[in-house]
């Protein structure tokens, strides 16, 4: 990845216990991984009275409401929650039985349950238990293994899950329409994309999100894969990437990786393992941006790549065009070819010729600056030309609207401006101008690395063009004053600035 790299994939997740009926508010979307369950007093008191043989709450739970001054809230919800947990092990008071079977086993897991409690949480159970008290449920082995956890959630409003349990738990929540749990698991997945696992999990979660139509989870997974592609390419889950996902990734210009050659090498390995149909392989190979690969490396690929030799006819025109691009000046090339297409647009390459890493120690202290050089462009014609860039970081820059001004009504009075009113600012400007810039504009991308689950990964990518020297909304929501800020690694801000030359056609391309 673009930055140097023990995880806690297990999470206790809980929702406020709520009744679907009788006026109780439905749980909202997932909260933080650890939430104290709150039980609705009406449904809990009524249910416990019936289940435990009591018609009223214990005297300790009554408050003196004779006057406003003596009013108080007395909360025994944890005691109530404990009693609900005890019901799971009390088969004598149950009024329904769930028998969970799988195709792989003749034995069934038996759960003695309480119809009211299941019906409060799941409309599916409410319907199934309306006219019968014994249900036989058929589950896949993965979901059957988690069914006890699932039932515990229905009783207690909380569940502890691991990375590999997220999909089967989400499947159970969806099947039985336990919407609070479904949303909670989806939020868990979006917040644990960076967690480390031996076989990887983000690709599998993306494919699952596609199957169930969860667009938000799809986009979260896709963005994570794009911004941390180098780490994915070297992981075990790269081989599980589907054709559709691979093509989606190859279309993107925001991929973060060392070079286009690194991407080609990974694609070549994927093709070798998956052996797709020739038409699919050709679509994949034509999505590689060959002009971004130096000609010396292109020659080596033509001579040594078995995949390229097998499909040479499908990409011959692109290779020829790439060699032309490197042989001619960009201005001359742009007269005859349309350079306003993705083939000539660099991705976010981490190689030194495309930008520089910048680690700012104690970033809240004062302004900082640095300088670095990049290549003028990816064309070999410009191989020896460099552009020097100046970068300025300010932790507490004040927009004009917030700067101190003199008051018209009170002479000498100044509008107060607090330090906390300022926001982080990053400005990147060229230190030189040159006629070589004709026909070229520069897109700047700033990657922000953070530590998540023990790994350093890209959290944000800010892009801005030559017409603007400043990254808009840069770290707008980051509190760099706090040493525990998620944007700081050992009290340092880790940035990587990338400059991407973008060519423009100077005259209309001949048809």
N, C-alpha and C positions, 0 to 999 in steps of 0.2 A: 504494500500500500504506500501512499504518499508520506506516511508518518511512521516513526518507530512503533511496536505493539506490546484473575483467575475468575472465573465467571461464576455467577450465581443464578443458574437457569431456573431453579425452583422458586415458585412464588406462591404465597398464600393469598388467595384472592377471595374477597367476600362482598356481598351486596347487602343493603338493607333488606331484612326479611319483610316481605310485603304480601298483602292479600290482593288477588286479582279482582275481587268483588267486595261488596259491603263497604265501599267508600275508601278503601285504603289506596294510597298513591302508588302507582307502579314504579318500580325501581328505574332509575335513569341509567344512562350509559356508564360503562365501567369507570371506577374511580382509581385511586392509587392501589398498588398491589396489596396493601394491608389496610383493611377497613373494618372498623368495629361494627358488627351487625346491630341494627336498631329494630326492635320488634314493635309492631303496631299494638297498642295496649288493648284495643277492643277485640281483635281476632285472637290475640294470644291469651287473654284472660278467659274468653269464652271457650277456646279450645282446651286449655289446661283444666278448666273446670269439668269438662266432659271426660277428658282422657285420664285425669288423675282423681276423679271422683269428688271434686270440690266445686262448690257453687259460688265461691267468692275468693278474692285475693287474700293473702295473709294480712293480718292486722298491721304489720309493719309497713305495708305498702299504701296505707291510707294517710292522707294529709289533712290537716286542719285548715279548712277553707272558710272559717267563720269571718275572716276579714282580709282585706287586700294585703295588709302589712304582714300577715302570717302565711300568705300563700307561698308554696314551695314546690319544686319538682323533685320527686323521689323516684329514682331510676333503679329498678331491680332487673333490668333486661338481661344482664349476664346470668343471673340466677335462673331466669326463665329459659334462656338459651341452653343452660346446662341440663335442665329438665327435659327439654326437647331432644337433646342428644341421648339422654337416658332412654327415651322412647324407642330409639333404634334397636336397643338390646332387650326391649321388653315385649316379647312376642305375645304375652298373655293379654295385653290390651289392644292388639292389632285387630283390624277388621277387614284386611285385604292381604293378598299374597301375590307377589310377583315371581314368576319362574322364568329365568333368563337362560335361553339356550343358544348354542352356536352350532354351525354345521360341522365343526371339527370335533365335537364331543357329544356323547350321548347323555352326559350328566347335565343337570340344570342347577344354576345357582338360585337359591330360594331366599327371598327377602320378605319378612313379615312387616307390613307397613300399615299406615293409617290413611284411609281414603280421604278424609277431610284435608289433611296436610298436603297430600299429593295434588288434590284438586285445586287447592289455593295457589299452587305454583305452576301447574301445567293444565291447560285446557284439554290437551290430549288425554291425560290421565282422567280428568273429570268426565270426559265422554266415554272412555273405555270402562270405567268403574261404575257407570250409572246403573247397569243392570246385571253386573257380575262382580264377584269379590276375588276371583282367582284369574290372573292373567298369565298367559304364556307369551313371552316376548322373544323374538328372534333377532340376535345381534351378531355383528362381525366379531371375531376374537379380540380385536383392538378395543372396540367399544365395550364389549362384555367385561374386559379386564378392568375397566374404569367405572363399572356400573355402581359399585358400592360408594365410590367417591361422589358420583352423580346423585345418588339417593341422599347422601349426607348433606349435600348442598341444599336439596329440597327441604330438609329438616332444619338446617342450621344457617343457611345463607352464606356459607363460606366453603372454599375448596382450595387445596394446595395442588398445583400442577407443575410438571416439568416440560421442557421443550418438546419432547417426543409425544407428550400426552395432549398437546394443544388441539391437534386436528380431531382425534377421536372424541375429546370432550366437547368440542364445538359441534361435532356431528350429533351427539346425544342431545345437546341443548336445542339444536335446530329440529331434530326429529320429534321431540316431545314439546316443542314450542315453549321452552323456558327462556324467554327473551332476555331477561337480565343476565343470565349466565352466558348466553350467546354473545351479547355485546361485550361482556367482561372478558371473555376468551379472545375475541377479536382485538380488543385494546391491548391485552397481554401480548398478543403476537406482534402488533405494531411497535410496542415498546421494547421488545426483546429481539429485534432483528440483529442487533449487534452481539448478542450472547454467543459465546463460543461453544461449539459442539463438534464431536469427532467426525461426523459424517456431513455436517452442514444441515441447515433447515430452511433457509430463506427461499431457495428454489422450490422445495416441496410446498412451502406455504403459498408461494405465488401460484403454482399449478392448482392447488386446492381453492384459492380465491377465485381463479378463473372458472372452475367447475361450479362453484356456488353463486357466482355473479357478484362477489363483494368487490366493487370498484375501488373503494378506499384502500382496502388491504392490498389489492393488486398494485395500485400506484405506489404505496409505501414500499412494497417489496421491490418493485422495478427501480424506484429511485435509489434505494439502498444498493442494489446490484450495480447500477450505473456508476455511482460515486465511489464504490469500493471494488471495482471490477478486477483490479490486479490481485487482490486477496482471493477473489472467487476463482479466478483462472487457475490458481495453484492449489485449489482445494479439491476434496473428493466430490463435492456436489456439482462441479463443472460438467462431469459426464452425464448428469441427470437432467441437464437443460434440454427442454423440448425444442423442436424445430421452430415453433411459433415464437417462443421466448428468445431464442437465438437471433432470429430475424428482427425482432423488436429492438433488441439491444444493438445490433449492427446498424440500425437506422439512426441511432442517436449520436449527436455530436457532443453530448456532455459526459461521455464515458471517461472515467479517470483511470489511466494506465500508463505504463512507462513509455510505450511507443506503439505505432501501428504494426511493427514487426512482431511485438509481443502478442498482439491480438491475432495476427495471422497464424503464429505458431500454435496458439491455443485452439483456433478454429481447425487447423490441420489435424491436431490430435483428436478433436471432437469428431471430425469426419472419419478418421481412421477407426475409432471405436464404434461409432453408430452405423456406419456404412449405409447412409440414406440412399434413396433413389437418385439417379444422375441429375434429374431436373432440380431436386432439392439442393444437392451439392453445388450445382452451378449457381443457384440463387444466392447461396451463402457466400461462395467465392466472389461473386460480383458485388457483394456489399463491402468488401475490403477496399480501403482507400489507398490504392497503390501509389498515387503521386506523393503520399506522405512517407513513403519508404525510400531511402537513398538508393540511387541506381546500382551501387556496388552490391547492396543487399538484394536488390531485385535480380541481378545477374546470378547470384548464388542460389536464390530460390528457383530460378528457371533450370539451373543445372542439377540441383540436389533434391527438390521437393517432389516426392512421388505423387502426391495429390495434385499438384499443379501440372505435372506431366500428364496425368490421367485426364484432366479436364482443361488442357491448354487451349483447345479450340473455343471453349466457352468464355475465356477471359483474355484471349489474345489481343483483342482490340483495346482493352483497358490497359494491358501491359505496354502496348505500343504507344498509347496516349501518354502514359506515365513517363516513358523515356523521352518523348517529345517535350513534355513539361519541364523535365530536368535539363534538356539540351538548349532550350531557347530562353531568351529573357522573358519575364512575366508580361511585359508590355507587348512584345511581339506575339507571344502565345495567345494573349487575350484578344488579338485581332481576328483570330481564326477559330477559336474554340470558346464555348460558353463556360466561363469559370465560375458562374453564379450557381453552382450546384454542390451537393454534399461531397462529391468526390474530391473537390479541392478545398474543402473546409477542414482544418485540423480539429482533432478531438482534444481533450484536456490531457496532454502528454506531460509526464513528470520528468523527462530527460532534461539535463541541465541546459541544453540549447533552447528550450522553450520557456524557461522561467527559473525561479529560485525559491527555496524554502526560507522562511523567516521566523525565527523563534524570538519572541519579545518577552524578556523576563520582567516580572512585576509590571504588567502593562498599565495599571492604574496610576503609576507614579507620575509620568510626564510624557511629552511628545518624543517620538523616535523617528529616525529616518534611516534609509539604506539605499544602496544603488546596486544594480545588477545589469547584466547584458544578455540579450537574446539574439538569435539569428534574425536577419531581415525577413527571410521567408524560407519555406521548405524547398524551393527550387535550388538545384545544384548551381545554377547560374549565379545565385546570391550567396553561395556557401561561405565566402570569405567576408561577407558584410555583416556588421553587428550594429545593434541599436542599444544605447545605454538608457536605462530607466531609473528614475528617482521615485522612491515610495516614501510617503509621510503618513505616520500613524499618530492620531491624537485621541486620547482616552476620553476627554471631556470637551469636545468641540460644541460651541453654542451656535445654532442658526441665527441669522440676522434678526429674526422676529423675537428672539429671547435675549439678545444682547442688551446691556445697560443703555438707556437713553435718558436725556434730560427731560424733565417735565415742563410743560408750558404753563402750568398753573402755579407750581411752587418752585420759585427760582432756586437753582442748585440741587433740587431733588433728583435722585437717580432711581430709576426702576430697579429693584433688587433682582439679582440673578444668582441662583444657587448652583453650586458645583454639580448637584445631582440632576440639574436641568440639562446639562450637557450630555452628549451621546458620543460613542466611538465613531471615528471618522478615518477613512483610508483613501488617500489620493495617490494615483500612479500616473506620472507624466514622463514623456520622453525628454531626455536631457539634450537633445540635438534635433535639428531639422535637416532634411536632405532631399534633393531631387529624386533619390531612389525611392522615396515614399509614394511617388506618383502611381496611382492605380492600386495602392495597397492601403487598407485601413487595419486597425489593430483592435481585436477584442481581448479585453483583459478579464481573467477569471481568478477569483481569490477563493481558495479552499480553506475551510476552517476545520482543524482536527480537534476531536474531543476524545476523552477516555470513557468508553462505555463497556460495562461488564468486563473490565480489565484489558480491553483492547483499544488501541488508538485508531479511530476511523474518521472518515469525512462526515461531518454533521451538516454543513451548509456549503453551498457554492454560490458566490455572487459574481455575476457577469455584467460588464459594461463596455461600451464601444469607444472608439477614438473621439467621438463627439463629446464624450463625458470622461473627465479624469477621475471621477469619484464613484465609488461603489454605493448605489442607493440602499438605504435602510441597512447599512452595514452594522451587524451585531446590535440591532435596534432593541432587542429584548434581553441582551446579555448584561448581567451585573458584574462588571470586572472589578468592582470594589471589594467583593467577597472572595476570600481565598478559596472558599469551597465552591465557587462557581463552576458549573459543569463545562464552561468554555475554557477553563484553565487546567493545565496539566503541570503539576508541581509548581503552581503559581506562575506559569508561563503560558502565553498565547501562541499557539502553533498555527502558522499560516503558510500557504504555498501559493505564490503568485505565478500565473501562467499568462503568457502573451501569445495570442494566436493571430498571425497575419491572415487577412482575408482579401482575396483578389477580386477586382471588379473589371468587367468588360468595359473598354474605353470606347468601342464602336459596336454597332449592331453586328451580331454574329451572322455570317453568311449562311444562308440555308442551302 
